[in-house]
Amino acid sequence: MTTSPPSRDPARPVEATIARHWRELLGVDAVAPTDHFIQLGGDSIRATLLANRIEDELGVRPGVVELFATLADVARHCEALLAEAAGGDA
Amino acid sequence: MTSRFDNFQARRHGARYRARGWWRDTTILDDLRAAAARTPDKPAIIAARSFARDVATISYAQLCRHVDRFAAGLVELGVGREDIVAVQLPSWWQYSALALACARIGAVLAPIPVDYRRREVEFVLSRTEAAVYIGASTWLGFSHQGMVRELAPALPGLRHRIHLGASADLEGPELDFDAFFAQDHLRRHAAELDRRAPGADDVFLVMYTSGTTGEPKGVIHSYNTLHAITRAMIESASLGADDVISSPGAMTGLAGFLYNCLVPLQSGATAAYADLGDPDGGLQLLAQHAVSLLYAIPTYVLGLVEAQRRRPARLPSLRLVVTGSAAVPPHLIGAVQGALGVRVLALWGMTENGGVTFTWPDDPPDWPTQSDGRPIEWMEIQITERAADGSGRLRVRGANQCLGYFKRPDLYAAAVDDDGWFDAGDLVRPDGRGGIRIVGRLKDVIVRNGHKVPVVEVESALHAHPRVAAVALVADPDPALGERICAVLVARDPAPTLSDLRDHLRGLGISAQYWPDLVHVVADMPLTATGKIQKYVLQDQLRALRARGG
């Protein structure tokens, strides 16, 4: 289904963290930045669990609505939340 | 007038049910009118859209006007009495108004869950011969408009396709929902609406529910069977006009339709619902709109408790949580009491009969962990084929019970005996207080996130994969989903991965809620003497694997 390489870019640690949770929660072997949460079987219950895990691990909580997106978009959103939490101008 | 539906229940029991006050001669439309006359400005519906981030508040007077407007539009499209209108919408306020618009003109509502895909949607549309399909244009990144456009050539009976949020991209006979219903159809058809008003024994709903063996079954309910179910829910929770009632359940399913539409209307109360059904959004809804009663499946209730622990909201109006459709975990009662400050009642029912047994306010607070409740006055229960410990097969009958399965009287006849007892397919034991406790299932069922999985259909779809030699779906207990779907395979080399299987099912048009959550490859299947797969053996193997942490 997906041809782009799996996400293991060390320069994008947030994306790698979220990719790990996607793999665990969605039961898939590999995820790519362009993969969409819904296309991999994500639903509102899993989105909530994902938000809980991100909050526990990264200390910021994305809205459930923001998680219905591609891995790259979710990662960007969380990076923005982290930057905001760090002082708004990071 | 001849009818396409056979109301055996009304012929045989109608007079008695009416004499007892369980059935009536009015419909939900009369409840709507009465509430609108008493409290025209009171909110009938508060509907939040998660992605649009807006909230629609519809008063009783406004709801009456929308219902007339939508009903006149359906008349304009040629929808007649007993014609089936298929609706595949998220829980938006238009869903309630469309359901009531069907009731206004004696049309029959056939809901289709939003996550149903090509295969399931085609089945419902072709089986019901629906002339009208009303759906979202897109929802959660999926184009329902595109899906139905592809299906249309194979569905000659489908004359109209109406899409909400579609205005820019219409093709052929497709209509934009807002533009079409904004036209003044009422001017031409106002007189027609009252002429078509249905009787209380007419059919309101054909609701497809996943069959455990083979095809989905279209459960037929009349205004009266739904009235009896609705009243059971109102009385068991002592609901009244001051309540604000909410459920995260989709309105295309029976529990969501009852708690977000029929129960509030029949009580003259307010319905509050959202289209995503996630616990975070649900908690906000509870707090912002002073919800007093929540109905949700146990896993959702636990999600709500977690949301409240993370970000406590003030919930002074909440007074009761009702749960059902799966066993209540023992820690749920205390967790709800601790985090939300209210008690929990449980119910048991099926799409065929709504809510049959209920735990009651005079039961001990933790009773739902030991019981699925006592029957409401107008439903009888019977435990047959009892084992030494008193457990046996559950059968039910009474005023809630549906009229049958649409176009499959044979399937319904197989589930009911001559005295009207319906075999629920559950193994139960007496709870010691006049009620029942579900102890197991007699059918091959997986209930994932509150939804029954069509086990046989998914198995045969998986079997069509070139590297699957044999397959069995078994339930895998899961705290978030209740049960997950485990596909046990005998595979040809190289064994397909979970992603391979999901891609295969997606390609066949099977909705994601039925895809396996995990895969387990075995060398061969344990078989009975007659060659049937012994699922309980597979289940034991999985349990052993889990115990070893595998």
Interface residues (C-beta under 8 A of the other chain):
Chain A: M1 G27 V28 D29 A30 H36 I38 Q39 L40 G41 D43 S44 I45 R46 A47 T48 L49 A51 N52 E55 R61 G63 V64 V65 F68
Chain B: S50 F51 R53 D115 L140 G141 F142 L276 G277 D278 P279 D280 G281 T299 Y300 G303 E306 A307 R310 N449 A480 L481 T497 L498 S499 R502 D503 R506 A512 Q513 W515 D517 L518
